[in-house]
Amino acid sequence: NISVVRSWSEVINKGEEIVLYGAGDVGDIYYRQIVTTGYCIIKAWIAKTAWLEYSSIVKSPEELAKYKHERIVIAALYSETADSIIKDLKDMGVNEERIVWRTPWINGAGVLCDT
């Protein structure tokens, strides 16, 4: 059952500490939106690879062990990508209840989520 994210409040509580997973186009937009709005707190940004401009702040998946309680928001456009990340996370021992992914909503301005 696929649901679409139209607002951060649908998936994350205001002020909640999260781990953002994914540093591609969706991750870039999610990161900028969260930092700009201050809706929630990014404790870590995790990805297997990252754009050069973010390489100093994006951590490798091995760093997830330091974040045992925060929910993990997956920044992926396609369900196949999200499913692969979810499998990797579960293989690393992450409880599925901590994992959050919804299909991003793209409006005319290219915004994926509105607060």
CNS distance restraints for C-alpha pairs under 8 A (distance, minus, plus):
assign (resid   2 and name CA) (resid 102 and name CA) 6.86 0.50 0.50
assign (resid   2 and name CA) (resid 103 and name CA) 6.90 0.50 0.50
assign (resid   3 and name CA) (resid 102 and name CA) 5.68 0.50 0.50
assign (resid   3 and name CA) (resid 103 and name CA) 6.20 0.50 0.50
assign (resid   4 and name CA) (resid 102 and name CA) 5.44 0.50 0.50
assign (resid   4 and name CA) (resid 103 and name CA) 4.67 0.50 0.50
assign (resid   4 and name CA) (resid 104 and name CA) 5.83 0.50 0.50
assign (resid   4 and name CA) (resid 105 and name CA) 5.93 0.50 0.50
assign (resid   5 and name CA) (resid  10 and name CA) 6.81 0.50 0.50
assign (resid   5 and name CA) (resid  11 and name CA) 7.58 0.50 0.50
assign (resid   5 and name CA) (resid 102 and name CA) 5.65 0.50 0.50
assign (resid   5 and name CA) (resid 103 and name CA) 6.03 0.50 0.50
assign (resid   5 and name CA) (resid 104 and name CA) 5.23 0.50 0.50
assign (resid   5 and name CA) (resid 105 and name CA) 5.62 0.50 0.50
assign (resid   5 and name CA) (resid 112 and name CA) 7.74 0.50 0.50
assign (resid   5 and name CA) (resid 113 and name CA) 6.43 0.50 0.50
assign (resid   6 and name CA) (resid  10 and name CA) 7.42 0.50 0.50
assign (resid   6 and name CA) (resid 104 and name CA) 7.34 0.50 0.50
assign (resid   6 and name CA) (resid 105 and name CA) 5.69 0.50 0.50
assign (resid   6 and name CA) (resid 112 and name CA) 7.34 0.50 0.50
assign (resid   6 and name CA) (resid 113 and name CA) 5.24 0.50 0.50
assign (resid   6 and name CA) (resid 114 and name CA) 6.25 0.50 0.50
assign (resid   7 and name CA) (resid  11 and name CA) 7.70 0.50 0.50
assign (resid   7 and name CA) (resid 113 and name CA) 5.16 0.50 0.50
assign (resid   7 and name CA) (resid 114 and name CA) 4.84 0.50 0.50
assign (resid   7 and name CA) (resid 115 and name CA) 5.25 0.50 0.50
assign (resid   8 and name CA) (resid  12 and name CA) 5.74 0.50 0.50
assign (resid   8 and name CA) (resid  13 and name CA) 7.78 0.50 0.50
assign (resid   8 and name CA) (resid  39 and name CA) 7.76 0.50 0.50
assign (resid   8 and name CA) (resid 113 and name CA) 6.32 0.50 0.50
assign (resid   8 and name CA) (resid 114 and name CA) 6.57 0.50 0.50
assign (resid   8 and name CA) (resid 115 and name CA) 5.47 0.50 0.50
assign (resid   9 and name CA) (resid  13 and name CA) 5.88 0.50 0.50
assign (resid   9 and name CA) (resid  14 and name CA) 6.85 0.50 0.50
assign (resid   9 and name CA) (resid 115 and name CA) 6.81 0.50 0.50
assign (resid  11 and name CA) (resid 100 and name CA) 7.14 0.50 0.50
assign (resid  12 and name CA) (resid  16 and name CA) 6.72 0.50 0.50
assign (resid  12 and name CA) (resid  40 and name CA) 7.65 0.50 0.50
assign (resid  13 and name CA) (resid  40 and name CA) 7.29 0.50 0.50
assign (resid  14 and name CA) (resid  39 and name CA) 5.36 0.50 0.50
assign (resid  14 and name CA) (resid  40 and name CA) 5.44 0.50 0.50
assign (resid  15 and name CA) (resid  38 and name CA) 7.78 0.50 0.50
assign (resid  15 and name CA) (resid  39 and name CA) 5.93 0.50 0.50
assign (resid  15 and name CA) (resid  40 and name CA) 4.26 0.50 0.50
assign (resid  15 and name CA) (resid  41 and name CA) 6.12 0.50 0.50
assign (resid  16 and name CA) (resid  40 and name CA) 5.08 0.50 0.50
assign (resid  16 and name CA) (resid  41 and name CA) 6.02 0.50 0.50
assign (resid  17 and name CA) (resid  40 and name CA) 6.12 0.50 0.50
assign (resid  17 and name CA) (resid  41 and name CA) 4.62 0.50 0.50
assign (resid  17 and name CA) (resid  42 and name CA) 5.91 0.50 0.50
assign (resid  17 and name CA) (resid  43 and name CA) 6.10 0.50 0.50
assign (resid  17 and name CA) (resid  70 and name CA) 5.91 0.50 0.50
assign (resid  17 and name CA) (resid  71 and name CA) 7.43 0.50 0.50
assign (resid  18 and name CA) (resid  40 and name CA) 7.29 0.50 0.50
assign (resid  18 and name CA) (resid  41 and name CA) 6.10 0.50 0.50
assign (resid  18 and name CA) (resid  42 and name CA) 5.11 0.50 0.50
assign (resid  18 and name CA) (resid  43 and name CA) 5.79 0.50 0.50
assign (resid  18 and name CA) (resid  44 and name CA) 7.32 0.50 0.50
assign (resid  18 and name CA) (resid  70 and name CA) 5.01 0.50 0.50
assign (resid  18 and name CA) (resid  71 and name CA) 5.13 0.50 0.50
assign (resid  18 and name CA) (resid  72 and name CA) 5.84 0.50 0.50
assign (resid  18 and name CA) (resid  73 and name CA) 6.86 0.50 0.50
assign (resid  19 and name CA) (resid  42 and name CA) 5.72 0.50 0.50
assign (resid  19 and name CA) (resid  43 and name CA) 5.64 0.50 0.50
assign (resid  19 and name CA) (resid  44 and name CA) 4.95 0.50 0.50
assign (resid  19 and name CA) (resid  45 and name CA) 5.87 0.50 0.50
assign (resid  19 and name CA) (resid  46 and name CA) 7.16 0.50 0.50
assign (resid  19 and name CA) (resid  67 and name CA) 7.72 0.50 0.50
assign (resid  19 and name CA) (resid  70 and name CA) 6.29 0.50 0.50
assign (resid  19 and name CA) (resid  71 and name CA) 6.19 0.50 0.50
assign (resid  19 and name CA) (resid  72 and name CA) 4.68 0.50 0.50
assign (resid  19 and name CA) (resid  73 and name CA) 6.14 0.50 0.50
assign (resid  20 and name CA) (resid  27 and name CA) 7.47 0.50 0.50
assign (resid  20 and name CA) (resid  31 and name CA) 7.72 0.50 0.50
assign (resid  20 and name CA) (resid  42 and name CA) 6.59 0.50 0.50
assign (resid  20 and name CA) (resid  44 and name CA) 6.36 0.50 0.50
assign (resid  20 and name CA) (resid  45 and name CA) 4.76 0.50 0.50
assign (resid  20 and name CA) (resid  46 and name CA) 6.10 0.50 0.50
assign (resid  20 and name CA) (resid  72 and name CA) 5.86 0.50 0.50
assign (resid  20 and name CA) (resid  73 and name CA) 4.97 0.50 0.50
assign (resid  20 and name CA) (resid  74 and name CA) 6.21 0.50 0.50
assign (resid  20 and name CA) (resid  75 and name CA) 6.94 0.50 0.50
assign (resid  21 and name CA) (resid  27 and name CA) 7.27 0.50 0.50
assign (resid  21 and name CA) (resid  45 and name CA) 5.93 0.50 0.50
assign (resid  21 and name CA) (resid  46 and name CA) 4.71 0.50 0.50
assign (resid  21 and name CA) (resid  47 and name CA) 5.66 0.50 0.50
assign (resid  21 and name CA) (resid  72 and name CA) 6.57 0.50 0.50
assign (resid  21 and name CA) (resid  73 and name CA) 5.94 0.50 0.50
assign (resid  21 and name CA) (resid  74 and name CA) 4.82 0.50 0.50
assign (resid  21 and name CA) (resid  75 and name CA) 5.85 0.50 0.50
assign (resid  22 and name CA) (resid  26 and name CA) 7.53 0.50 0.50
assign (resid  22 and name CA) (resid  27 and name CA) 5.10 0.50 0.50
assign (resid  22 and name CA) (resid  45 and name CA) 7.47 0.50 0.50
assign (resid  22 and name CA) (resid  46 and name CA) 6.15 0.50 0.50
assign (resid  22 and name CA) (resid  47 and name CA) 4.83 0.50 0.50
assign (resid  22 and name CA) (resid  48 and name CA) 7.69 0.50 0.50
assign (resid  22 and name CA) (resid  74 and name CA) 6.23 0.50 0.50
assign (resid  22 and name CA) (resid  75 and name CA) 4.99 0.50 0.50
assign (resid  22 and name CA) (resid  76 and name CA) 6.69 0.50 0.50
assign (resid  23 and name CA) (resid  27 and name CA) 4.38 0.50 0.50
assign (resid  23 and name CA) (resid  28 and name CA) 5.81 0.50 0.50
assign (resid  23 and name CA) (resid  45 and name CA) 7.74 0.50 0.50
assign (resid  23 and name CA) (resid  46 and name CA) 7.35 0.50 0.50
assign (resid  23 and name CA) (resid  47 and name CA) 5.79 0.50 0.50
assign (resid  23 and name CA) (resid  49 and name CA) 7.07 0.50 0.50
assign (resid  23 and name CA) (resid  50 and name CA) 5.28 0.50 0.50
assign (resid  23 and name CA) (resid  51 and name CA) 6.99 0.50 0.50
assign (resid  23 and name CA) (resid  58 and name CA) 7.55 0.50 0.50
assign (resid  23 and name CA) (resid  75 and name CA) 7.33 0.50 0.50
assign (resid  24 and name CA) (resid  28 and name CA) 5.97 0.50 0.50
assign (resid  24 and name CA) (resid  50 and name CA) 6.84 0.50 0.50
assign (resid  24 and name CA) (resid  51 and name CA) 7.18 0.50 0.50
assign (resid  24 and name CA) (resid  75 and name CA) 7.83 0.50 0.50
assign (resid  24 and name CA) (resid  76 and name CA) 7.86 0.50 0.50
assign (resid  25 and name CA) (resid  29 and name CA) 6.36 0.50 0.50
assign (resid  26 and name CA) (resid  30 and name CA) 6.04 0.50 0.50
assign (resid  26 and name CA) (resid  75 and name CA) 5.37 0.50 0.50
assign (resid  26 and name CA) (resid  76 and name CA) 5.86 0.50 0.50
assign (resid  26 and name CA) (resid  77 and name CA) 6.50 0.50 0.50
assign (resid  26 and name CA) (resid 112 and name CA) 7.60 0.50 0.50
assign (resid  27 and name CA) (resid  31 and name CA) 5.89 0.50 0.50
assign (resid  27 and name CA) (resid  75 and name CA) 4.83 0.50 0.50
assign (resid  27 and name CA) (resid  76 and name CA) 7.14 0.50 0.50
assign (resid  28 and name CA) (resid  32 and name CA) 6.21 0.50 0.50
assign (resid  29 and name CA) (resid  33 and name CA) 6.04 0.50 0.50
assign (resid  29 and name CA) (resid 111 and name CA) 7.61 0.50 0.50
assign (resid  29 and name CA) (resid 112 and name CA) 7.19 0.50 0.50
assign (resid  30 and name CA) (resid  34 and name CA) 6.08 0.50 0.50
assign (resid  30 and name CA) (resid  75 and name CA) 7.09 0.50 0.50
assign (resid  30 and name CA) (resid 112 and name CA) 7.45 0.50 0.50
assign (resid  30 and name CA) (resid 113 and name CA) 7.58 0.50 0.50
assign (resid  31 and name CA) (resid  35 and name CA) 6.11 0.50 0.50
assign (resid  32 and name CA) (resid  36 and name CA) 5.88 0.50 0.50
assign (resid  33 and name CA) (resid  37 and name CA) 5.91 0.50 0.50
assign (resid  33 and name CA) (resid  38 and name CA) 7.98 0.50 0.50
assign (resid  33 and name CA) (resid 113 and name CA) 7.89 0.50 0.50
assign (resid  34 and name CA) (resid  38 and name CA) 5.40 0.50 0.50
assign (resid  34 and name CA) (resid  39 and name CA) 5.76 0.50 0.50
assign (resid  34 and name CA) (resid  40 and name CA) 6.35 0.50 0.50
assign (resid  34 and name CA) (resid  41 and name CA) 7.55 0.50 0.50
assign (resid  34 and name CA) (resid  42 and name CA) 7.79 0.50 0.50
assign (resid  35 and name CA) (resid  39 and name CA) 7.77 0.50 0.50
assign (resid  37 and name CA) (resid 115 and name CA) 7.47 0.50 0.50
assign (resid  39 and name CA) (resid 115 and name CA) 7.10 0.50 0.50
assign (resid  44 and name CA) (resid  58 and name CA) 7.47 0.50 0.50
assign (resid  44 and name CA) (resid  59 and name CA) 7.25 0.50 0.50
assign (resid  45 and name CA) (resid  57 and name CA) 7.02 0.50 0.50
assign (resid  45 and name CA) (resid  58 and name CA) 5.03 0.50 0.50
assign (resid  45 and name CA) (resid  59 and name CA) 6.06 0.50 0.50
assign (resid  46 and name CA) (resid  58 and name CA) 5.40 0.50 0.50
assign (resid  46 and name CA) (resid  59 and name CA) 4.77 0.50 0.50
assign (resid  46 and name CA) (resid  60 and name CA) 5.59 0.50 0.50
assign (resid  46 and name CA) (resid  61 and name CA) 5.78 0.50 0.50
assign (resid  46 and name CA) (resid  63 and name CA) 7.65 0.50 0.50
assign (resid  46 and name CA) (resid  64 and name CA) 7.59 0.50 0.50
assign (resid  47 and name CA) (resid  58 and name CA) 6.48 0.50 0.50
assign (resid  47 and name CA) (resid  59 and name CA) 6.37 0.50 0.50
assign (resid  47 and name CA) (resid  60 and name CA) 5.63 0.50 0.50
assign (resid  47 and name CA) (resid  61 and name CA) 6.07 0.50 0.50
assign (resid  48 and name CA) (resid  60 and name CA) 5.77 0.50 0.50
assign (resid  48 and name CA) (resid  61 and name CA) 6.36 0.50 0.50
assign (resid  49 and name CA) (resid  60 and name CA) 7.79 0.50 0.50
assign (resid  50 and name CA) (resid  54 and name CA) 6.21 0.50 0.50
assign (resid  50 and name CA) (resid  55 and name CA) 5.60 0.50 0.50
assign (resid  50 and name CA) (resid  58 and name CA) 6.60 0.50 0.50
assign (resid  51 and name CA) (resid  55 and name CA) 6.12 0.50 0.50
assign (resid  54 and name CA) (resid  58 and name CA) 6.01 0.50 0.50
assign (resid  55 and name CA) (resid  59 and name CA) 7.94 0.50 0.50
assign (resid  59 and name CA) (resid  63 and name CA) 6.39 0.50 0.50
assign (resid  60 and name CA) (resid  64 and name CA) 7.88 0.50 0.50
assign (resid  63 and name CA) (resid  67 and name CA) 7.73 0.50 0.50
assign (resid  64 and name CA) (resid  68 and name CA) 7.44 0.50 0.50
assign (resid  69 and name CA) (resid  98 and name CA) 7.72 0.50 0.50
assign (resid  70 and name CA) (resid  98 and name CA) 7.05 0.50 0.50
assign (resid  71 and name CA) (resid  98 and name CA) 4.47 0.50 0.50
assign (resid  71 and name CA) (resid  99 and name CA) 5.89 0.50 0.50
assign (resid  71 and name CA) (resid 100 and name CA) 7.00 0.50 0.50
assign (resid  72 and name CA) (resid  98 and name CA) 5.91 0.50 0.50
assign (resid  72 and name CA) (resid  99 and name CA) 4.88 0.50 0.50
assign (resid  72 and name CA) (resid 100 and name CA) 5.89 0.50 0.50
assign (resid  73 and name CA) (resid  99 and name CA) 6.26 0.50 0.50
assign (resid  73 and name CA) (resid 100 and name CA) 4.79 0.50 0.50
assign (resid  73 and name CA) (resid 101 and name CA) 6.06 0.50 0.50
assign (resid  74 and name CA) (resid  82 and name CA) 6.73 0.50 0.50
assign (resid  74 and name CA) (resid  85 and name CA) 7.78 0.50 0.50
assign (resid  74 and name CA) (resid  99 and name CA) 7.33 0.50 0.50
assign (resid  74 and name CA) (resid 100 and name CA) 6.10 0.50 0.50
assign (resid  74 and name CA) (resid 101 and name CA) 5.22 0.50 0.50
assign (resid  75 and name CA) (resid  82 and name CA) 7.84 0.50 0.50
assign (resid  75 and name CA) (resid 101 and name CA) 7.31 0.50 0.50
assign (resid  76 and name CA) (resid  81 and name CA) 6.28 0.50 0.50
assign (resid  76 and name CA) (resid  82 and name CA) 5.73 0.50 0.50
assign (resid  76 and name CA) (resid 101 and name CA) 7.84 0.50 0.50
assign (resid  76 and name CA) (resid 103 and name CA) 7.72 0.50 0.50
assign (resid  76 and name CA) (resid 104 and name CA) 7.73 0.50 0.50
assign (resid  77 and name CA) (resid  81 and name CA) 7.46 0.50 0.50
assign (resid  77 and name CA) (resid  82 and name CA) 7.74 0.50 0.50
assign (resid  77 and name CA) (resid 103 and name CA) 6.23 0.50 0.50
assign (resid  77 and name CA) (resid 104 and name CA) 6.11 0.50 0.50
assign (resid  78 and name CA) (resid  82 and name CA) 6.43 0.50 0.50
assign (resid  78 and name CA) (resid 103 and name CA) 7.06 0.50 0.50
assign (resid  79 and name CA) (resid  83 and name CA) 5.86 0.50 0.50
assign (resid  79 and name CA) (resid 103 and name CA) 7.24 0.50 0.50
assign (resid  80 and name CA) (resid  84 and name CA) 6.28 0.50 0.50
assign (resid  81 and name CA) (resid  85 and name CA) 6.35 0.50 0.50
assign (resid  82 and name CA) (resid  86 and name CA) 6.02 0.50 0.50
assign (resid  82 and name CA) (resid 101 and name CA) 7.07 0.50 0.50
assign (resid  83 and name CA) (resid  87 and name CA) 6.11 0.50 0.50
assign (resid  84 and name CA) (resid  88 and name CA) 6.27 0.50 0.50
assign (resid  85 and name CA) (resid  89 and name CA) 6.13 0.50 0.50
assign (resid  86 and name CA) (resid  90 and name CA) 6.10 0.50 0.50
assign (resid  86 and name CA) (resid  96 and name CA) 7.85 0.50 0.50
assign (resid  86 and name CA) (resid  99 and name CA) 7.36 0.50 0.50
assign (resid  87 and name CA) (resid  91 and name CA) 6.06 0.50 0.50
assign (resid  88 and name CA) (resid  92 and name CA) 6.30 0.50 0.50
assign (resid  89 and name CA) (resid  93 and name CA) 6.55 0.50 0.50
assign (resid  89 and name CA) (resid  94 and name CA) 5.42 0.50 0.50
assign (resid  90 and name CA) (resid  94 and name CA) 4.91 0.50 0.50
assign (resid  90 and name CA) (resid  95 and name CA) 6.54 0.50 0.50
assign (resid  90 and name CA) (resid  96 and name CA) 6.70 0.50 0.50
assign (resid  94 and name CA) (resid  98 and name CA) 7.30 0.50 0.50
assign (resid  95 and name CA) (resid  99 and name CA) 7.40 0.50 0.50
assign (resid 104 and name CA) (resid 112 and name CA) 5.42 0.50 0.50
assign (resid 104 and name CA) (resid 113 and name CA) 6.95 0.50 0.50
assign (resid 105 and name CA) (resid 111 and name CA) 7.52 0.50 0.50
assign (resid 105 and name CA) (resid 112 and name CA) 4.94 0.50 0.50
assign (resid 105 and name CA) (resid 113 and name CA) 6.41 0.50 0.50
assign (resid 106 and name CA) (resid 110 and name CA) 5.35 0.50 0.50
assign (resid 106 and name CA) (resid 111 and name CA) 5.60 0.50 0.50
assign (resid 106 and name CA) (resid 112 and name CA) 4.80 0.50 0.50
assign (resid 106 and name CA) (resid 113 and name CA) 7.67 0.50 0.50
assign (resid 107 and name CA) (resid 111 and name CA) 5.70 0.50 0.50
assign (resid 107 and name CA) (resid 112 and name CA) 6.89 0.50 0.50
